[in-house]
Amino acid sequence: GSEMKDSTKNKNNQKRTKIVSEDFNQRKSKYQELKELRQMMKERKEVVVKAQQRKRQQQVENQKRKEENELLGSNFEVIKNPEKMKKWKVKARRLIRKVPKDIFYNKYFNKNE
């Protein structure tokens, strides 16, 4: 039984002991290379993230511009009595959209075009 205990102690001791095969300067240079590599990876990731953000922002701007142009090109009807809308069918009510004031006034009151 004691042979078994001695062999496990030796295995545990072997796991704990650290063999230093490289001197300090080599380890420091490896660490520095690893640090530079991480920095480079971080910079590349930032470039990709910025490109994605720019693309997303362009998509949002294009969507806004598209909606605005669609509103400018469409015809408006002013609903004078909104209580009548309650009698309308649901599909007809879903077609109603509010138009921003500036677009409405630019289209009907500023006849610069």
C-alpha positions, 0 to 999 in steps of 0.5 A: 500500500505504501508503494501506491502512496509514494508513486502518487506523491511523486506524480503530484510533485512532478505536476507542481514543479516548474521547469524554466527552460527559457531565460528572462529575456526570451520570455519577455520578448515572447510576451512583447510579441504576443502583446503586439499581436493582440493590439494588432487584432484589436485595431483590425476589429475596430476597423471592421466595427467602424465599417459596420457602424458606417454601413448601418448609419447609411442604411438608416439615412437612406431609409429616412430619405426614402420615406420622406420622398415617398411622402412628398410624392404622394397625395394627402387628404386632410381629415377634418372630422376624425370622429368619422374614422371610427366608422371606417373599416379596419383596413382603411384605417391602417392605410392612414399615416400622419405626415410631418408638418414640415413636409405638409407645409412645404408641399402645399404652402410653399409653391417654390417649385 
